[in-house]
Amino acid sequence: MTSPFHAGELAVQERAGVRERAELLGQHMIRSAMPEQHRSFYAQLPWLVIGSLDDAGQPWASILLGTPGFAHAPSTTRLRVDAATLPGDPLAGQLALGKPLGVLGIQLATRRRNRLNGHVVERDAHGFALQVDQAFGNCPKFITPRALETTRTPGPASSLDVRALPDAALRSIARADTCFIASASAGSPERQPASQGVDVSHRGGPAGFLQLVSAEDGRPQLQIPDYPGNNAFNTLGNLSVYPRAGLLVPDFTTGDVLSLAGRCELHWHGQERSLRFDIERALSWSGVLPQLTSATATT
């Protein structure tokens, strides 16, 4: 049976000593169509996280918001999304036919999350549709449960000086217990085999798990621990062959969203791992997220 993983994922699984376990998991978990529970799940969500790859080969993580039902699956192999991108979001230029996208649906209150990797097959004034390449669920580890309260009105985009990030951005990073990372298995936006393309995934931990430091050239870096997960290593497999990523940092206190882009490398410390993210570009939006209430953090 053909493996659902590409060479980078296989190499990381092998080095981590979980290759056989990951293959069994992948054959069972990764599908070429959405099961019915995924179809109903996406239709319940007020937001989606999308991973894309711009024309320069830089991955970005973005957020789309709407009334539940704005994302819906008319069939097991197609996801329709009727929502506008945030003003100034690089995602707006990556919704043409054939473009690869990664999708993460996450329900914070229940800690459920499902992922979909596919390519754009419809585009119109209302939104777009994706053809499914891979659909799979993820475990609830490191998701901090939160309940929706009210909605906000998004503000305009701001381009930030990465060498002098404003205090609001620094506070968002310091208190973050959640972020989303977009990665790709190659820098070309052209169609890849089903096991390749663009992916977006959740990263979580205690507040402060995103550690901001300065590189030798003065640019800011984030040090991000890699906590144990489902052993598929989709993100780390991508980074092992194409070390660039986009990071989305939501601030559930202010409703602001910080989008970071740059080079991201995987580092091994024995059997443990971490990511070093060199910030090259930064965008922010104020008041984007629905207002949320924090609950007890879980792992």
VEXDREN-911200 format. One record per residue (C-alpha): residue in three letters; chain; x, y, z. Coordinates in steps of 0.25 Angstrom, whole numbers, plus 5000, padded with zeros to 4 digits. Layout:
! VEXDREN-911200
torza ALA	filum A	xx X	yy Y	zz Z;
...
//
This chain:
! VEXDREN-911200
torza MET	filum A	xx 5000	yy 5000	zz 5000;
torza THR	filum A	xx 5005	yy 5014	zz 4996;
torza SER	filum A	xx 5010	yy 5022	zz 5009;
torza PRO	filum A	xx 5001	yy 5034	zz 5012;
torza PHE	filum A	xx 5014	yy 5041	zz 5016;
torza HIS	filum A	xx 5025	yy 5048	zz 5007;
torza ALA	filum A	xx 5040	yy 5046	zz 5009;
torza GLY	filum A	xx 5042	yy 5057	zz 5019;
torza GLU	filum A	xx 5031	yy 5052	zz 5028;
torza LEU	filum A	xx 5037	yy 5038	zz 5027;
torza ALA	filum A	xx 5051	yy 5043	zz 5030;
torza VAL	filum A	xx 5046	yy 5050	zz 5043;
torza GLN	filum A	xx 5038	yy 5038	zz 5047;
torza GLU	filum A	xx 5050	yy 5029	zz 5045;
torza ARG	filum A	xx 5059	yy 5038	zz 5053;
torza ALA	filum A	xx 5049	yy 5039	zz 5064;
torza GLY	filum A	xx 5048	yy 5024	zz 5065;
torza VAL	filum A	xx 5033	yy 5023	zz 5062;
torza ARG	filum A	xx 5033	yy 5019	zz 5047;
torza GLU	filum A	xx 5025	yy 5007	zz 5048;
torza ARG	filum A	xx 5015	yy 5012	zz 5058;
torza ALA	filum A	xx 5013	yy 5025	zz 5049;
torza GLU	filum A	xx 5010	yy 5017	zz 5037;
torza LEU	filum A	xx 5000	yy 5009	zz 5043;
torza LEU	filum A	xx 4993	yy 5021	zz 5049;
torza GLY	filum A	xx 4994	yy 5028	zz 5035;
torza GLN	filum A	xx 4988	yy 5017	zz 5027;
torza HIS	filum A	xx 4976	yy 5017	zz 5037;
torza MET	filum A	xx 4975	yy 5032	zz 5039;
torza ILE	filum A	xx 4978	yy 5039	zz 5026;
torza ARG	filum A	xx 4967	yy 5038	zz 5016;
torza SER	filum A	xx 4965	yy 5043	zz 5002;
torza ALA	filum A	xx 4951	yy 5048	zz 5006;
torza MET	filum A	xx 4944	yy 5053	zz 5018;
torza PRO	filum A	xx 4936	yy 5044	zz 5027;
torza GLU	filum A	xx 4922	yy 5049	zz 5031;
torza GLN	filum A	xx 4926	yy 5054	zz 5044;
torza HIS	filum A	xx 4936	yy 5063	zz 5038;
torza ARG	filum A	xx 4926	yy 5069	zz 5028;
torza SER	filum A	xx 4917	yy 5072	zz 5040;
torza PHE	filum A	xx 4928	yy 5077	zz 5048;
torza TYR	filum A	xx 4933	yy 5088	zz 5038;
torza ALA	filum A	xx 4919	yy 5093	zz 5037;
torza GLN	filum A	xx 4918	yy 5096	zz 5052;
torza LEU	filum A	xx 4930	yy 5105	zz 5052;
torza PRO	filum A	xx 4931	yy 5120	zz 5052;
torza TRP	filum A	xx 4945	yy 5121	zz 5048;
torza LEU	filum A	xx 4956	yy 5113	zz 5040;
torza VAL	filum A	xx 4971	yy 5114	zz 5039;
torza ILE	filum A	xx 4976	yy 5113	zz 5025;
torza GLY	filum A	xx 4991	yy 5110	zz 5021;
torza SER	filum A	xx 4995	yy 5115	zz 5007;
torza LEU	filum A	xx 5008	yy 5117	zz 4999;
torza ASP	filum A	xx 5010	yy 5131	zz 4993;
torza ASP	filum A	xx 5017	yy 5133	zz 4979;
torza ALA	filum A	xx 5031	yy 5135	zz 4985;
torza GLY	filum A	xx 5029	yy 5121	zz 4992;
torza GLN	filum A	xx 5026	yy 5127	zz 5006;
torza PRO	filum A	xx 5016	yy 5119	zz 5014;
torza TRP	filum A	xx 5006	yy 5127	zz 5022;
torza ALA	filum A	xx 4995	yy 5124	zz 5032;
torza SER	filum A	xx 4982	yy 5131	zz 5032;
torza ILE	filum A	xx 4969	yy 5132	zz 5038;
torza LEU	filum A	xx 4955	yy 5132	zz 5032;
torza LEU	filum A	xx 4942	yy 5136	zz 5040;
torza GLY	filum A	xx 4928	yy 5134	zz 5037;
torza THR	filum A	xx 4914	yy 5130	zz 5042;
torza PRO	filum A	xx 4914	yy 5115	zz 5045;
torza GLY	filum A	xx 4911	yy 5108	zz 5032;
torza PHE	filum A	xx 4920	yy 5117	zz 5024;
torza ALA	filum A	xx 4929	yy 5105	zz 5022;
torza HIS	filum A	xx 4921	yy 5093	zz 5018;
torza ALA	filum A	xx 4924	yy 5080	zz 5010;
torza PRO	filum A	xx 4914	yy 5078	zz 4999;
torza SER	filum A	xx 4921	yy 5064	zz 4997;
torza THR	filum A	xx 4931	yy 5055	zz 5003;
torza THR	filum A	xx 4942	yy 5061	zz 4994;
torza ARG	filum A	xx 4939	yy 5076	zz 4994;
torza LEU	filum A	xx 4939	yy 5087	zz 5004;
torza ARG	filum A	xx 4932	yy 5100	zz 5001;
torza VAL	filum A	xx 4937	yy 5112	zz 5008;
torza ASP	filum A	xx 4929	yy 5125	zz 5007;
torza ALA	filum A	xx 4937	yy 5136	zz 5014;
torza ALA	filum A	xx 4945	yy 5148	zz 5011;
torza THR	filum A	xx 4960	yy 5149	zz 5014;
torza LEU	filum A	xx 4964	yy 5159	zz 5024;
torza PRO	filum A	xx 4969	yy 5172	zz 5018;
torza GLY	filum A	xx 4983	yy 5171	zz 5013;
torza ASP	filum A	xx 4984	yy 5156	zz 5016;
torza PRO	filum A	xx 4994	yy 5149	zz 5006;
torza LEU	filum A	xx 4983	yy 5138	zz 5005;
torza ALA	filum A	xx 4975	yy 5147	zz 4996;
torza GLY	filum A	xx 4985	yy 5144	zz 4985;
torza GLN	filum A	xx 4986	yy 5129	zz 4987;
torza LEU	filum A	xx 4971	yy 5125	zz 4984;
torza ALA	filum A	xx 4973	yy 5123	zz 4969;
torza LEU	filum A	xx 4969	yy 5110	zz 4962;
torza GLY	filum A	xx 4979	yy 5099	zz 4965;
torza LYS	filum A	xx 4986	yy 5106	zz 4977;
torza PRO	filum A	xx 4989	yy 5096	zz 4989;
torza LEU	filum A	xx 4983	yy 5100	zz 5003;
torza GLY	filum A	xx 4983	yy 5094	zz 5016;
torza VAL	filum A	xx 4971	yy 5095	zz 5025;
torza LEU	filum A	xx 4970	yy 5093	zz 5040;
torza GLY	filum A	xx 4956	yy 5093	zz 5047;
torza ILE	filum A	xx 4957	yy 5094	zz 5062;
torza GLN	filum A	xx 4946	yy 5095	zz 5072;
torza LEU	filum A	xx 4953	yy 5101	zz 5085;
torza ALA	filum A	xx 4941	yy 5098	zz 5094;
torza THR	filum A	xx 4942	yy 5083	zz 5091;
torza ARG	filum A	xx 4956	yy 5082	zz 5087;
torza ARG	filum A	xx 4953	yy 5075	zz 5074;
torza ARG	filum A	xx 4961	yy 5078	zz 5062;
torza ASN	filum A	xx 4961	yy 5072	zz 5048;
torza ARG	filum A	xx 4970	yy 5075	zz 5036;
torza LEU	filum A	xx 4969	yy 5075	zz 5021;
torza ASN	filum A	xx 4979	yy 5077	zz 5010;
torza GLY	filum A	xx 4974	yy 5080	zz 4996;
torza HIS	filum A	xx 4974	yy 5089	zz 4984;
torza VAL	filum A	xx 4965	yy 5100	zz 4979;
torza VAL	filum A	xx 4955	yy 5096	zz 4969;
torza GLU	filum A	xx 4945	yy 5107	zz 4970;
torza ARG	filum A	xx 4946	yy 5122	zz 4972;
torza ASP	filum A	xx 4935	yy 5133	zz 4971;
torza ALA	filum A	xx 4931	yy 5146	zz 4978;
torza HIS	filum A	xx 4926	yy 5138	zz 4990;
torza GLY	filum A	xx 4938	yy 5129	zz 4993;
torza PHE	filum A	xx 4944	yy 5116	zz 4988;
torza ALA	filum A	xx 4944	yy 5101	zz 4988;
torza LEU	filum A	xx 4955	yy 5091	zz 4991;
torza GLN	filum A	xx 4956	yy 5077	zz 4985;
torza VAL	filum A	xx 4961	yy 5068	zz 4996;
torza ASP	filum A	xx 4975	yy 5062	zz 4995;
torza GLN	filum A	xx 4976	yy 5057	zz 5010;
torza ALA	filum A	xx 4966	yy 5058	zz 5021;
torza PHE	filum A	xx 4970	yy 5054	zz 5035;
torza GLY	filum A	xx 4967	yy 5056	zz 5050;
torza ASN	filum A	xx 4976	yy 5060	zz 5061;
torza CYS	filum A	xx 4977	yy 5058	zz 5076;
torza PRO	filum A	xx 4973	yy 5069	zz 5086;
torza LYS	filum A	xx 4986	yy 5070	zz 5092;
torza PHE	filum A	xx 4991	yy 5084	zz 5097;
torza ILE	filum A	xx 4978	yy 5091	zz 5092;
torza THR	filum A	xx 4973	yy 5101	zz 5103;
torza PRO	filum A	xx 4958	yy 5100	zz 5104;
torza ARG	filum A	xx 4950	yy 5113	zz 5101;
torza ALA	filum A	xx 4936	yy 5116	zz 5099;
torza LEU	filum A	xx 4931	yy 5127	zz 5090;
torza GLU	filum A	xx 4924	yy 5139	zz 5095;
torza THR	filum A	xx 4922	yy 5150	zz 5086;
torza THR	filum A	xx 4928	yy 5155	zz 5072;
torza ARG	filum A	xx 4936	yy 5167	zz 5069;
torza THR	filum A	xx 4938	yy 5176	zz 5056;
torza PRO	filum A	xx 4952	yy 5173	zz 5050;
torza GLY	filum A	xx 4961	yy 5185	zz 5048;
torza PRO	filum A	xx 4970	yy 5188	zz 5036;
torza ALA	filum A	xx 4984	yy 5181	zz 5034;
torza SER	filum A	xx 4997	yy 5187	zz 5039;
torza SER	filum A	xx 5010	yy 5183	zz 5034;
torza LEU	filum A	xx 5020	yy 5183	zz 5046;
torza ASP	filum A	xx 5035	yy 5186	zz 5046;
torza VAL	filum A	xx 5041	yy 5172	zz 5051;
torza ARG	filum A	xx 5053	yy 5178	zz 5057;
torza ALA	filum A	xx 5044	yy 5187	zz 5066;
torza LEU	filum A	xx 5031	yy 5179	zz 5069;
torza PRO	filum A	xx 5021	yy 5188	zz 5076;
torza ASP	filum A	xx 5018	yy 5185	zz 5090;
torza ALA	filum A	xx 5004	yy 5180	zz 5086;
torza ALA	filum A	xx 5011	yy 5169	zz 5078;
torza LEU	filum A	xx 5021	yy 5166	zz 5089;
torza ARG	filum A	xx 5010	yy 5164	zz 5099;
torza SER	filum A	xx 5002	yy 5155	zz 5089;
torza ILE	filum A	xx 5014	yy 5146	zz 5088;
torza ALA	filum A	xx 5017	yy 5146	zz 5102;
torza ARG	filum A	xx 5003	yy 5141	zz 5107;
torza ALA	filum A	xx 5000	yy 5132	zz 5095;
torza ASP	filum A	xx 4997	yy 5118	zz 5099;
torza THR	filum A	xx 4992	yy 5115	zz 5084;
torza CYS	filum A	xx 4998	yy 5117	zz 5071;
torza PHE	filum A	xx 4996	yy 5111	zz 5057;
torza ILE	filum A	xx 5007	yy 5108	zz 5047;
torza ALA	filum A	xx 5007	yy 5107	zz 5032;
torza SER	filum A	xx 5017	yy 5099	zz 5025;
torza ALA	filum A	xx 5020	yy 5093	zz 5011;
torza SER	filum A	xx 5027	yy 5081	zz 5005;
torza ALA	filum A	xx 5033	yy 5089	zz 4994;
torza GLY	filum A	xx 5034	yy 5104	zz 4990;
torza SER	filum A	xx 5026	yy 5102	zz 4977;
torza PRO	filum A	xx 5011	yy 5106	zz 4977;
torza GLU	filum A	xx 5009	yy 5096	zz 4966;
torza ARG	filum A	xx 5001	yy 5083	zz 4969;
torza GLN	filum A	xx 5008	yy 5072	zz 4977;
torza PRO	filum A	xx 5004	yy 5058	zz 4980;
torza ALA	filum A	xx 4994	yy 5056	zz 4990;
torza SER	filum A	xx 5004	yy 5053	zz 5001;
torza GLN	filum A	xx 5011	yy 5067	zz 4998;
torza GLY	filum A	xx 5006	yy 5081	zz 4997;
torza VAL	filum A	xx 5002	yy 5091	zz 5008;
torza ASP	filum A	xx 4999	yy 5088	zz 5022;
torza VAL	filum A	xx 4994	yy 5096	zz 5035;
torza SER	filum A	xx 4994	yy 5091	zz 5049;
torza HIS	filum A	xx 4992	yy 5095	zz 5063;
torza ARG	filum A	xx 5003	yy 5097	zz 5073;
torza GLY	filum A	xx 4999	yy 5099	zz 5088;
torza GLY	filum A	xx 5006	yy 5099	zz 5102;
torza PRO	filum A	xx 5007	yy 5108	zz 5114;
torza ALA	filum A	xx 5007	yy 5123	zz 5113;
torza GLY	filum A	xx 5021	yy 5127	zz 5109;
torza PHE	filum A	xx 5024	yy 5114	zz 5101;
torza LEU	filum A	xx 5027	yy 5124	zz 5089;
torza GLN	filum A	xx 5040	yy 5129	zz 5094;
torza LEU	filum A	xx 5045	yy 5142	zz 5087;
torza VAL	filum A	xx 5060	yy 5144	zz 5086;
torza SER	filum A	xx 5069	yy 5152	zz 5077;
torza ALA	filum A	xx 5078	yy 5146	zz 5066;
torza GLU	filum A	xx 5092	yy 5150	zz 5063;
torza ASP	filum A	xx 5088	yy 5159	zz 5052;
torza GLY	filum A	xx 5078	yy 5166	zz 5061;
torza ARG	filum A	xx 5065	yy 5160	zz 5055;
torza PRO	filum A	xx 5055	yy 5154	zz 5065;
torza GLN	filum A	xx 5054	yy 5139	zz 5066;
torza LEU	filum A	xx 5044	yy 5130	zz 5073;
torza GLN	filum A	xx 5049	yy 5117	zz 5080;
torza ILE	filum A	xx 5037	yy 5107	zz 5080;
torza PRO	filum A	xx 5037	yy 5094	zz 5087;
torza ASP	filum A	xx 5032	yy 5082	zz 5080;
torza TYR	filum A	xx 5023	yy 5074	zz 5089;
torza PRO	filum A	xx 5019	yy 5059	zz 5087;
torza GLY	filum A	xx 5007	yy 5058	zz 5077;
torza ASN	filum A	xx 5002	yy 5047	zz 5068;
torza ASN	filum A	xx 5015	yy 5043	zz 5062;
torza ALA	filum A	xx 5011	yy 5047	zz 5048;
torza PHE	filum A	xx 5021	yy 5059	zz 5048;
torza ASN	filum A	xx 5014	yy 5066	zz 5037;
torza THR	filum A	xx 5019	yy 5079	zz 5040;
torza LEU	filum A	xx 5033	yy 5075	zz 5044;
torza GLY	filum A	xx 5034	yy 5066	zz 5032;
torza ASN	filum A	xx 5031	yy 5078	zz 5023;
torza LEU	filum A	xx 5041	yy 5087	zz 5030;
torza SER	filum A	xx 5052	yy 5076	zz 5029;
torza VAL	filum A	xx 5051	yy 5078	zz 5014;
torza TYR	filum A	xx 5046	yy 5092	zz 5012;
torza PRO	filum A	xx 5050	yy 5101	zz 5024;
torza ARG	filum A	xx 5040	yy 5112	zz 5023;
torza ALA	filum A	xx 5027	yy 5114	zz 5031;
torza GLY	filum A	xx 5016	yy 5124	zz 5034;
torza LEU	filum A	xx 5012	yy 5126	zz 5048;
torza LEU	filum A	xx 4998	yy 5131	zz 5053;
torza VAL	filum A	xx 4998	yy 5136	zz 5067;
torza PRO	filum A	xx 4983	yy 5139	zz 5072;
torza ASP	filum A	xx 4982	yy 5148	zz 5085;
torza PHE	filum A	xx 4969	yy 5143	zz 5091;
torza THR	filum A	xx 4969	yy 5155	zz 5101;
torza THR	filum A	xx 4969	yy 5166	zz 5091;
torza GLY	filum A	xx 4964	yy 5159	zz 5079;
torza ASP	filum A	xx 4976	yy 5163	zz 5071;
torza VAL	filum A	xx 4983	yy 5153	zz 5061;
torza LEU	filum A	xx 4998	yy 5154	zz 5058;
torza SER	filum A	xx 5003	yy 5147	zz 5045;
torza LEU	filum A	xx 5018	yy 5144	zz 5044;
torza ALA	filum A	xx 5026	yy 5139	zz 5032;
torza GLY	filum A	xx 5040	yy 5134	zz 5031;
torza ARG	filum A	xx 5050	yy 5123	zz 5032;
torza CYS	filum A	xx 5047	yy 5111	zz 5041;
torza GLU	filum A	xx 5057	yy 5100	zz 5044;
torza LEU	filum A	xx 5055	yy 5087	zz 5052;
torza HIS	filum A	xx 5066	yy 5085	zz 5063;
torza TRP	filum A	xx 5068	yy 5071	zz 5070;
torza HIS	filum A	xx 5073	yy 5070	zz 5084;
torza GLY	filum A	xx 5074	yy 5055	zz 5085;
torza GLN	filum A	xx 5060	yy 5050	zz 5084;
torza GLU	filum A	xx 5054	yy 5063	zz 5087;
torza ARG	filum A	xx 5052	yy 5074	zz 5077;
torza SER	filum A	xx 5050	yy 5089	zz 5076;
torza LEU	filum A	xx 5047	yy 5099	zz 5065;
torza ARG	filum A	xx 5055	yy 5112	zz 5062;
torza PHE	filum A	xx 5046	yy 5122	zz 5055;
torza ASP	filum A	xx 5054	yy 5134	zz 5049;
torza ILE	filum A	xx 5043	yy 5145	zz 5047;
torza GLU	filum A	xx 5045	yy 5152	zz 5034;
torza ARG	filum A	xx 5031	yy 5159	zz 5032;
torza ALA	filum A	xx 5020	yy 5162	zz 5041;
torza LEU	filum A	xx 5005	yy 5166	zz 5039;
torza SER	filum A	xx 4995	yy 5169	zz 5050;
torza TRP	filum A	xx 4980	yy 5171	zz 5050;
torza SER	filum A	xx 4972	yy 5177	zz 5062;
torza GLY	filum A	xx 4959	yy 5172	zz 5068;
torza VAL	filum A	xx 4958	yy 5160	zz 5058;
torza LEU	filum A	xx 4955	yy 5148	zz 5067;
torza PRO	filum A	xx 4942	yy 5145	zz 5074;
torza GLN	filum A	xx 4942	yy 5149	zz 5089;
torza LEU	filum A	xx 4946	yy 5136	zz 5096;
torza THR	filum A	xx 4946	yy 5132	zz 5111;
torza SER	filum A	xx 4958	yy 5123	zz 5116;
torza ALA	filum A	xx 4956	yy 5110	zz 5123;
torza THR	filum A	xx 4965	yy 5101	zz 5130;
torza ALA	filum A	xx 4977	yy 5098	zz 5121;
torza THR	filum A	xx 4979	yy 5083	zz 5118;
torza THR	filum A	xx 4990	yy 5075	zz 5112;
//
